[in-house]
C-alpha cells in the first residue's frame, strides 16, 4: 500500500492518540526493527507508526476510511448534480406560466449566497471553513468505512491538519467543489430548458417602483455584460413589469441576462475559491511536520534514538572469552543459526554442528533474549532452528519469543527435543505444543533438523 507523506504523519498521530488514551503499546520488537533500519528521529517515528499500524489494524482502517471517503464523495457529487438540476427546473417551471425573473434568480443563487456568506463568516470569526457539507462528508466517510479503527483515525487526521490550519483549506476545497457541481449542473439544465422551451419573463411588485427594478437589473448585469451577455434595455425592463412580452428579442435578452448572472455571481466565485483552497492545501502539505515537543513523541526519543547512537560509542565492546559463544552473540555472516530456549542445564548442549551453522547458545534470561533479538534485527538469519524442550508447557512468554525469533529469519523451524532416555513425554503436552505452533504458523520437527539447517533441504 503506497503511503503519502501525509498518510505517514496521519499514522504517527493515530498511534500517539492511541497511546495517550490506553497507555504505551507493546513495541519492543517494533522498536528493535526501527533502530536496526536506522535514520533520523522523524524517519524512525514514521517507521514505528507504520509497523504498529500494520500489526494492530490501523493501516487497514486507513485504507477502509479512504474507500469510505471516496464513496461518500461520490454520493455527495451525485446529490450535487441532482440538486443543481432541480434548482434549474424549479426556477423556470414547466413553461405554462411566465417566469418571475427575480424569483428565478433567488431560487438559483439564494442558497448559494447564504452558504457562501456563512463560509466567509466562519472563516474569519472561527478560523474554520468546514461548513456543513465538509462535516457531512467526514461523517459519511466514517460511517461507510465500517471499521472500528476509524474512530481513532478521524480525530487524528483533524489534529494533523490543524497543525498548519489545513483542515479549513481541505474542507473548503470540498465545499466549493461540490457547489461548483451544483451551479454547473443548474447552468447546463437552465441552458437546455431555455433552448428547448419558450419562456416569458416578468417582474412583479406592489410597493416598489419601476426605477428600482431597472437599476437592480442593470447593476447585476454590468459584470456579465463584460463577458458578452445581454442586459435588457430600460424600456424593455419597464414593459416586462406590465405584461409578458412576446417578442423573441425580449425573451432572448432576459435569458442571456439570467445565464450571465448565474455564471458571474454563482460559478465564478466558487471556482476562484476552490482554486484558492486547493492551492493553499497543496502549499500547506509541503510544510506539514510532526510536533516533536508533544509528550508522546518526546518520550520515544530515547527509545528510538539511544544516547549511544547520538553520542557515539564511548567504550569498545569487551572481547568474548574463548569457548562456546554466549547466548545472543553470533557472527554477522551466519546464514544458518541454532538457538535453544530454556533448556534443562543437565542436557548436553549444543550438539555437533555442521560446518557453516552458528550456535547462539541457550536463551534463559531477559537480557539474553534482548541481545539476541537486537543482533537478529541487524543481521537476520537465512535459516533458523529453535530448540525447545516439550516437557515444559508452551507458556505465553515462550510462544511470543518464538514468534519474534521467527520474524527475524527467512525460514524457521522449531525442534521439539526428545526427552532423555528413561523419561516419557506427556502426549497431551506435546499436543499443546503442536497446536500452539500451528497457530503461530511455524513448522516443527521431532527429529534433528540439522541437515535442513546446513543445506536448506531435508
Phi, psi and omega per residue, in radians:
X1 nan 2.128 -3.139
X2 -1.321 2.315 3.138
X3 -2.060 2.249 3.067
X4 -1.389 2.900 3.062
X5 -0.959 -0.646 3.111
X6 -1.139 -0.709 3.111
X7 -1.044 -0.710 -3.124
X8 -1.137 -0.763 3.096
X9 -1.129 -0.657 3.133
X10 -1.076 -0.780 3.117
X11 -1.145 -0.682 3.092
X12 -1.029 -0.774 -3.123
X13 -1.201 -0.611 3.106
X14 -1.105 -0.806 3.134
X15 -1.143 -0.690 3.130
X16 -1.085 -0.789 3.119
X17 -1.096 -0.694 -3.139
X18 -1.102 -0.737 3.140
X19 -1.248 -0.545 3.067
X20 -1.125 -0.621 -3.063
X21 -1.473 -0.678 -3.015
X22 -2.074 0.094 3.115
X23 1.623 2.986 -3.102
X24 -1.035 2.514 3.123
X25 -1.514 2.828 3.045
X26 -1.335 1.680 -2.981
X27 -2.182 0.314 -3.070
X28 -1.053 -0.842 -3.122
X29 -1.148 -0.735 3.135
X30 -1.087 -0.754 -3.137
X31 -1.113 -0.647 3.094
X32 -1.086 -0.741 3.124
X33 -1.145 -0.672 3.134
X34 -1.132 -0.800 -3.140
X35 -1.112 -0.667 3.127
X36 -1.138 -0.598 3.132
X37 -1.252 -0.410 3.121
X38 1.346 -2.895 -3.111
X39 1.810 3.010 3.123
X40 -1.402 -3.137 -3.032
X41 -1.097 -0.694 -3.138
X42 -1.105 -0.792 3.136
X43 -1.109 -0.649 3.136
X44 -1.229 -0.669 3.076
X45 -1.068 -0.795 -3.124
X46 -1.138 -0.714 3.126
X47 -1.129 -0.742 3.113
X48 -1.075 -0.809 -3.135
X49 -1.082 -0.687 -3.136
X50 -1.132 -0.773 -3.133
X51 -1.153 -0.747 3.118
X52 -1.149 -0.706 -3.141
X53 -1.160 -0.639 3.100
X54 -1.183 -0.670 -3.121
X55 -1.252 -0.721 -2.975
X56 -1.741 -0.016 3.014
X57 1.803 -0.111 3.140
X58 -1.170 -0.549 3.138
X59 -1.152 -0.754 3.057
X60 -1.142 -0.647 3.096
X61 -1.099 -0.649 3.104
X62 -1.110 -0.733 3.111
X63 -1.116 -0.713 3.104
X64 -1.140 -0.662 3.122
X65 -1.127 -0.707 3.097
X66 -1.058 -0.765 3.119
X67 -1.092 -0.741 3.091
X68 -1.112 -0.658 3.136
X69 -1.142 -0.722 3.117
X70 -1.136 -0.725 3.134
X71 -1.157 -0.722 3.105
X72 -1.099 -0.705 3.120
X73 -1.131 -0.692 3.104
X74 -1.108 -0.751 3.124
X75 -1.099 -0.745 3.122
X76 -1.158 -0.637 3.119
X77 -1.137 -0.753 3.094
X78 -1.097 -0.732 3.111
X79 -1.100 -0.658 3.126
X80 -1.140 -0.758 3.136
X81 -1.112 -0.752 3.123
X82 -1.160 -0.664 3.135
X83 -1.138 -0.720 3.110
X84 -1.089 -0.744 3.097
X85 -1.107 -0.702 3.109
X86 -1.107 -0.657 3.102
X87 -1.085 -0.757 -3.129
X88 -1.128 -0.767 3.138
X89 -1.133 -0.710 3.135
X90 -1.175 -0.592 -3.108
X91 -1.215 -0.684 -3.059
X92 -1.686 -0.455 -3.117
X93 1.346 -2.830 -3.060
X94 -1.657 0.058 3.123
X95 1.520 -0.067 -3.133
X96 -1.425 -0.389 -3.138
X97 -2.134 2.647 3.111
X98 -1.125 2.630 -3.108
X99 -1.631 2.110 3.008
X100 -1.328 1.936 -2.956
X101 -1.065 -0.628 -3.081
X102 -1.409 -0.524 2.984
X103 -1.162 -0.721 3.106
X104 -1.090 -0.738 3.136
X105 -1.133 -0.689 3.095
X106 -1.136 -0.642 3.106
X107 -1.135 -0.660 -3.084
X108 -1.361 -0.668 -2.976
X109 -2.005 -0.163 -3.028
X110 -1.070 -0.955 -3.112
X111 -1.149 -0.658 3.098
X112 -1.027 -0.811 -3.106
X113 -1.197 -0.649 3.120
X114 -1.133 -0.797 3.127
X115 -1.182 -0.591 3.093
X116 -1.146 -0.699 3.084
X117 -1.147 -0.736 3.096
X118 -1.088 -0.693 3.094
X119 -1.082 -0.783 -3.113
X120 -1.132 -0.723 -3.140
X121 -1.149 -0.766 3.129
X122 -1.154 -0.584 3.113
X123 -1.134 -0.757 -3.073
X124 -1.394 -0.793 -3.004
X125 -1.500 -0.673 -3.044
X126 -1.854 -0.175 -3.102
X127 1.209 0.421 -3.097
X128 -2.416 2.358 3.141
X129 -2.179 0.447 -3.094
X130 -1.134 -0.661 -3.118
X131 0.992 3.109 -3.036
X132 -1.172 -0.724 -3.104
X133 -1.106 -0.704 3.129
X134 -1.123 -0.776 3.110
X135 -1.145 -0.640 3.100
X136 -1.103 -0.703 3.122
X137 -1.117 -0.765 3.119
X138 -1.081 -0.737 -3.140
X139 -1.138 -0.779 3.132
X140 -1.122 -0.649 -3.134
X141 -1.058 -0.778 3.115
X142 -1.147 -0.689 -3.121
X143 -1.188 -0.701 -3.090
X144 -1.332 -0.374 -3.140
X145 -1.210 -0.656 3.119
X146 0.948 0.893 3.131
X147 -2.404 2.329 -3.095
X148 -1.120 -0.496 -3.095
X149 -1.261 -0.292 -3.123
X150 -1.114 -0.473 3.130
X151 -1.035 -0.549 3.093
X152 -1.553 -0.486 -3.072
X153 -1.251 -0.726 -3.064
X154 -1.067 -0.912 3.110
X155 -1.135 -0.555 3.102
X156 -1.132 -0.667 3.105
X157 -1.115 -0.785 -3.141
X158 -1.108 -0.712 3.107
X159 -1.127 -0.683 3.112
X160 -1.104 -0.780 -3.096
X161 -1.256 -0.549 -3.113
X162 -1.186 -0.313 -3.110
X163 -1.083 -0.637 3.052
X164 -1.959 0.340 -3.114
X165 0.952 0.710 -3.094
X166 -1.476 -0.323 -3.105
X167 -1.049 -0.695 -3.131
X168 -1.082 -0.661 -3.100
X169 -1.368 -0.653 3.127
X170 -1.145 -0.879 3.135
X171 -1.221 -0.548 3.065
X172 -1.091 -0.728 3.089
X173 -1.060 -0.723 3.132
X174 -1.122 -0.836 -3.086
X175 -1.091 -0.866 -3.109
X176 -1.197 -0.569 3.073
X177 -1.121 -0.726 3.109
X178 -1.163 -0.680 3.101
X179 -1.180 -0.524 3.027
X180 -1.073 -0.711 3.097
X181 -1.135 -0.741 3.133
X182 -1.043 -0.909 -3.060
X183 -1.278 -0.594 3.078
X184 -1.142 -0.726 3.076
X185 -1.107 -0.727 3.122
X186 -1.089 -0.719 -3.129
X187 -1.132 -0.759 -3.131
X188 -1.159 -0.761 3.130
X189 -1.180 -0.667 3.085
X190 -1.060 -0.774 3.129
X191 -1.111 -0.714 3.127
X192 -1.133 -0.725 3.138
X193 -1.159 -0.745 3.139
X194 -1.169 -0.480 -3.128
X195 -1.429 -0.326 -3.035
X196 -2.063 -0.099 3.116
X197 -2.315 2.785 3.123
X198 -1.808 2.075 -3.124
X199 -2.056 2.464 2.978
X200 -1.833 2.530 -3.040
X201 -2.086 2.387 3.088
X202 -2.456 2.907 2.882
X203 -2.304 2.628 -3.049
X204 -2.347 2.557 3.088
X205 -2.717 2.767 3.067
X206 -1.994 -0.635 -3.031
X207 -1.994 -0.228 -3.111
X208 -1.704 2.678 3.137
X209 -1.576 2.970 -3.129
X210 -1.049 -0.664 -3.024
X211 -1.113 -0.528 3.115
X212 -1.091 -0.775 -3.123
X213 -1.278 -0.578 3.076
X214 -1.111 -0.841 -3.126
X215 -1.121 -0.743 -3.116
X216 -1.136 -0.763 -3.137
X217 -1.096 -0.775 -3.115
X218 -1.224 -0.615 3.121
X219 -1.162 -0.783 3.122
X220 -1.171 -0.522 -3.102
X221 -1.529 -0.051 -3.081
X222 -1.118 -0.859 3.138
X223 -1.188 -0.801 3.067
X224 -1.025 -0.532 3.127
X225 -1.088 -0.535 3.104
X226 -1.146 -0.409 3.113
X227 -1.670 0.077 3.076
X228 1.736 0.090 3.116
X229 -1.420 2.588 -3.091
X230 -1.360 2.622 3.018
X231 -2.147 2.141 -3.135
X232 -0.992 2.503 3.092
X233 -1.217 2.693 3.132
X234 -0.939 -0.721 -3.137
X235 -1.107 -0.672 3.129
X236 -1.182 -0.655 3.134
X237 -1.137 -0.771 3.139
X238 -1.112 -0.730 -3.111
X239 -1.154 -0.569 -3.138
X240 -1.234 -0.228 3.085
X241 -1.442 -0.268 -3.123
X242 -1.669 -0.701 -3.092
X243 -2.839 2.883 3.092
X244 -1.261 2.223 3.131
X245 -1.517 2.285 -3.083
X246 -1.548 -0.166 -3.094
X247 -1.156 2.489 3.127
X248 -1.099 -0.627 -3.125
X249 -1.088 -0.671 -3.134
X250 -1.173 -0.790 3.133
X251 -1.099 -0.703 -3.129
X252 -1.183 -0.669 -3.142
X253 -1.125 -0.804 3.135
X254 -1.176 -0.659 3.116
X255 -1.105 -0.800 3.140
X256 -1.107 -0.725 3.119
X257 -1.077 -0.770 -3.116
X258 -1.127 -0.760 3.120
X259 -1.123 -0.717 -3.135
X260 -1.143 -0.724 3.119
X261 -1.126 -0.717 3.113
X262 -1.102 -0.715 -3.124
X263 -1.189 -0.823 -3.011
X264 -1.327 -0.718 -3.070
X265 -1.703 -0.123 3.105
X266 -1.917 -1.231 -3.031
X267 -1.200 -0.802 -3.030
X268 -1.088 -0.788 3.088
X269 -1.048 -0.717 3.133
X270 -1.162 -0.667 3.122
X271 -1.115 -0.780 -3.136
X272 -1.151 -0.720 3.140
X273 -1.206 -0.661 3.090
X274 -1.106 -0.717 3.116
X275 -1.151 -0.717 3.117
X276 -1.092 -0.825 -3.132
X277 -1.105 -0.715 3.136
X278 -1.130 -0.684 3.123
X279 -1.163 -0.766 3.117
X280 -1.161 -0.604 3.076
X281 -1.108 -0.792 3.135
X282 -1.118 -0.757 3.130
X283 -1.143 -0.717 -3.096
X284 -1.147 -0.609 3.119
X285 -1.088 -0.535 3.138
X286 -1.187 -0.452 -3.086
X287 -1.722 -0.061 -3.040
X288 -1.212 2.235 -3.125
X289 -2.448 2.806 3.025
X290 -1.320 2.558 3.074
X291 -1.628 1.687 -3.076
X292 -1.203 -0.194 3.127
X293 -1.366 -0.208 3.116
X294 -1.140 2.500 -3.067
X295 -0.966 -0.687 -3.107
X296 -1.071 -0.584 -3.129
X297 -1.492 -0.674 -3.109
X298 -1.121 -0.569 3.114
X299 -1.206 -0.414 -3.111
X300 -1.496 -0.209 -3.040
X301 -1.049 -0.816 -3.104
X302 -1.195 -0.575 -3.123
X303 -1.307 -0.615 -3.113
X304 -1.642 -0.382 -3.130
X305 -2.304 1.321 -3.049
X306 -1.012 2.703 -3.120
X307 -1.021 -0.589 -3.118
X308 -1.108 -0.514 3.100
X309 -1.394 -0.641 -3.103
X310 -1.296 -0.577 -3.047
X311 -1.777 -0.247 -3.069
X312 1.657 2.846 3.137
X313 -1.346 2.126 -3.078
X314 -1.417 -0.703 -3.121
X315 -2.282 2.434 3.093
X316 -1.173 2.663 3.129
X317 -1.166 2.452 3.139
X318 -1.175 2.610 3.095
X319 -1.188 2.510 3.102
X320 -1.379 2.474 3.067
X321 -1.155 2.728 3.122
X322 -1.141 2.692 3.134
X323 2.045 -2.745 -3.100
X324 -1.170 2.474 3.137
X325 -1.189 2.614 3.061
X326 -1.255 2.708 3.134
X327 -1.057 2.325 3.100
X328 1.547 0.077 3.134
X329 -2.016 2.140 -3.118
X330 -2.578 2.804 3.130
X331 -1.326 2.472 -3.134
X332 -1.051 -0.425 -3.065
X333 -1.521 0.024 -3.076
X334 -1.167 2.052 3.101
X335 -1.603 -0.395 3.121
X336 -2.231 2.333 -2.976
X337 -2.401 2.410 3.045
X338 -2.017 2.269 3.089
X339 -2.395 2.526 3.111
X340 -1.998 2.604 -3.097
X341 -2.122 2.047 2.994
X342 0.883 1.050 3.108
X343 -1.554 2.750 3.046
X344 -1.128 2.223 -3.137
X345 -1.006 -0.398 -3.114
X346 -1.346 -0.282 -3.118
X347 -1.334 2.365 3.080
X348 -1.237 2.159 -3.088
X349 -2.639 2.467 0.047
X350 -1.529 2.916 3.028
X351 -1.301 3.038 3.073
X352 -1.143 2.156 -3.045
X353 -1.800 2.467 3.066
X354 -1.138 2.863 3.097
X355 -1.116 2.462 3.121
X356 1.514 -0.012 3.106
X357 -1.851 2.179 -3.124
X358 -1.668 2.633 3.129
X359 -1.898 2.148 3.105
X360 -1.690 0.142 3.067
X361 1.370 -2.791 -3.120
X362 -1.942 2.234 3.115
X363 -1.625 1.973 -3.140
X364 -2.057 -0.617 -3.006
X365 -1.924 2.912 3.109
X366 -1.113 -0.667 -3.125
X367 -1.154 -0.722 3.110
X368 -1.116 -0.727 3.104
X369 -1.056 -0.776 -3.114
X370 -1.116 -0.774 -3.121
X371 -1.091 -0.760 -3.112
X372 -1.143 -0.766 -3.129
X373 -1.137 -0.652 3.120
X374 -1.141 -0.727 3.131
X375 -1.187 -0.693 3.106
X376 -1.173 -0.515 3.070
X377 -1.130 -0.619 3.136
X378 -1.441 -0.658 -3.068
X379 -2.283 1.383 -3.115
X380 -1.079 2.538 3.121
X381 -1.513 2.605 3.058
X382 -1.275 -0.817 3.110
X383 -2.270 2.388 -3.089
X384 -2.341 2.283 3.006
X385 -2.020 2.227 3.137
X386 -1.934 2.022 -3.128
X387 -1.572 2.287 -3.135
X388 -2.290 2.643 3.093
X389 -1.668 1.878 -3.075
X390 -1.243 -0.051 3.041
X391 -1.286 -0.350 3.068
X392 -1.535 2.639 3.113
X393 -1.294 2.503 3.108
X394 -1.345 1.427 -3.092
X395 -1.316 2.967 -3.036
X396 -1.098 -0.690 -3.126
X397 -1.140 -0.731 3.118
X398 -1.120 -0.759 3.140
X399 -1.141 -0.635 3.087
X400 -1.117 -0.704 3.109
X401 -1.122 -0.740 3.116
X402 -1.042 -0.728 3.124
X403 -1.105 -0.741 3.136
X404 -1.154 -0.738 3.125
X405 -1.113 -0.720 -3.122
X406 -1.111 -0.588 3.139
X407 -1.321 -0.122 3.125
X408 -1.701 0.123 -3.125
X409 -2.392 2.685 3.124
X410 -1.220 -0.699 -3.129
X411 -2.385 2.390 -3.056
X412 -2.381 2.474 2.965
X413 -2.322 2.573 3.065
X414 -1.812 2.244 -3.128
X415 -1.780 1.889 3.083
X416 -1.514 1.818 -2.997
X417 -1.184 2.538 3.048
X418 -1.334 2.530 -3.122
X419 -1.214 2.813 3.091
X420 -1.061 2.764 -3.139
X421 -1.000 2.402 3.117
X422 1.628 -0.146 3.125
X423 -1.898 2.397 3.130
X424 -1.661 2.618 3.130
X425 -1.775 2.247 -3.133
X426 -1.196 2.017 -3.089
X427 -1.125 -0.588 3.125
X428 -1.164 -0.716 3.118
X429 -1.182 -0.664 3.086
X430 -1.101 -0.663 3.073
X431 -1.110 -0.627 3.071
X432 -1.083 -0.719 3.101
X433 -1.077 -0.830 -3.123
X434 -1.051 -0.762 3.141
X435 -1.115 -0.752 -3.121
X436 -1.152 -0.744 -3.140
X437 -1.176 -0.580 3.094
X438 -1.142 -0.699 3.100
X439 -1.132 -0.598 3.103
X440 -1.342 -0.211 -3.106
X441 1.320 0.493 -3.100
X442 -1.829 2.416 3.036
X443 -1.414 2.573 3.134
X444 -2.342 2.861 -3.131
X445 -2.509 2.393 3.068
X446 -1.558 -0.313 3.101
X447 -1.852 2.985 -3.048
X448 -1.122 2.177 3.103
X449 -1.703 0.363 -3.056
X450 -1.149 -0.564 3.095
X451 -1.107 -0.748 3.072
X452 -1.114 -0.690 -3.133
X453 -1.081 -0.625 -3.102
X454 -1.339 -0.770 -2.965
X455 -1.952 -0.285 -3.113
X456 1.593 -0.022 3.064
X457 -2.547 2.835 -3.060
X458 -1.516 nan nan
